[in-house]
Amino acid sequence: SKPWYEALIGAPPVLDEDTGPWRHVVWALPGGTLLGIHEHPSRTDSGDAFNEYRIGLDHVAFSCGSRAELVAWAERLDELGYRHGGVQDAHYGSGLSFRDPDGNALEFFAPPGS
C-alpha cells in the first residue's frame, strides 16, 4: 500500500524500515499527526482481507477544517483514480469515505457548519 498512500498524501514517508519480521512505513501529516502502516509478511495470510465487522478497527477518519476541504479531497481522489463514496452530508457533519488497497476503511470528515 506504500505507493498508494504516498500518492494520496503527496509526500514520501518520513520512516521506511524493514526490521526483518515486519516493515514500518510512516508519514508526517499536517498538524503533527503520524500515519503508519505495518506489514507482517511472516504472520499474514495473503488471502485475508480487512473486514470492519470483525473485532478491531472499524475505520480511520482524518479531520478536515471545512466541507470545501472534503470536496478538494474528493477531487484529489478522482485525480488519482481512487474510488470513493462522494461527500455525504449528515446532521453531525460531512464525510468522504474510501478504502486503501488492503480494503481498510478510511474517511475524511468535517464537523457540521464548517
C-alpha positions in Angstrom: 0.0 0.0 0.0 3.0 2.3 0.3 2.8 3.8 -3.3 -1.0 4.3 -2.8 -0.6 6.3 0.4 2.5 8.2 -1.0 0.3 9.3 -3.9 -2.6 10.2 -1.7 -0.5 12.2 0.8 1.7 13.7 -1.9 4.9 13.2 0.1 7.4 10.4 0.8 7.3 8.7 4.2 9.5 10.0 7.0 10.3 6.4 8.0 10.5 3.3 5.9 12.3 0.5 7.6 12.3 -3.3 7.2 13.3 -4.9 10.5 13.0 -8.5 9.2 9.9 -9.7 10.9 7.9 -6.6 9.8 8.1 -3.4 7.8 7.1 0.1 9.1 6.2 3.0 6.8 5.3 6.3 8.5 4.2 9.7 7.1 4.0 13.0 9.0 0.7 14.7 8.3 -0.1 18.4 8.8 -0.9 19.2 12.4 1.6 16.7 13.8 -0.3 13.5 13.2 1.6 10.4 12.2 0.1 7.8 9.9 1.9 4.4 9.9 1.3 1.2 8.0 2.9 -2.0 9.0 3.4 -5.2 7.1 3.9 -8.5 8.9 4.7 -10.9 5.9 5.5 -13.9 8.1 2.3 -13.7 10.0 -0.3 -12.5 7.5 -2.4 -14.9 5.4 -2.2 -13.4 1.9 -5.8 -14.4 1.3 -7.1 -12.5 4.3 -8.8 -9.1 3.9 -9.9 -6.2 6.1 -13.4 -6.5 7.5 -14.9 -3.7 9.6 -17.4 -6.2 11.1 -14.8 -8.2 12.9 -13.4 -7.2 16.3 -10.9 -4.4 16.0 -10.8 -1.4 13.7 -13.9 -0.1 12.0 -12.3 2.8 10.1 -9.9 5.7 10.4 -11.1 9.3 9.9 -9.0 12.3 9.2 -10.2 15.7 10.3 -10.8 18.4 7.7 -11.5 22.1 8.5 -14.4 22.5 6.1 -16.7 20.9 3.7 -14.8 22.7 0.9 -11.7 20.7 2.0 -13.7 17.5 1.6 -14.6 18.5 -1.9 -10.9 19.2 -2.6 -10.1 15.7 -1.3 -12.8 14.1 -3.5 -11.2 15.8 -6.5 -7.7 14.6 -5.4 -9.1 11.0 -5.1 -10.6 11.4 -8.6 -7.3 12.6 -10.0 -5.6 9.5 -8.5 -8.3 7.2 -9.8 -9.2 6.1 -6.3 -12.8 5.1 -5.8 -14.8 6.9 -3.1 -18.4 7.4 -1.9 -18.6 11.1 -2.6 -19.1 13.8 0.0 -22.0 12.8 2.2 -23.8 15.3 4.5 -25.5 14.5 7.8 -26.6 16.5 10.8 -23.3 15.5 12.7 -21.0 16.6 9.8 -19.9 15.7 6.3 -17.7 12.7 5.3 -15.9 11.3 2.3 -15.4 7.5 2.6 -12.9 5.4 0.6 -10.7 2.3 1.0 -7.0 1.7 0.7 -5.6 -1.2 -1.5 -5.8 -3.5 1.5 -9.5 -2.7 2.0 -9.1 -0.6 5.1 -11.9 1.8 5.5 -10.8 5.5 5.5 -12.7 8.8 5.8 -12.1 12.5 5.6 -14.6 14.2 8.0 -15.6 17.8 8.6 -17.8 19.0 11.5 -21.2 20.5 10.8 -21.4 24.1 9.7 -17.7 24.2 8.8 
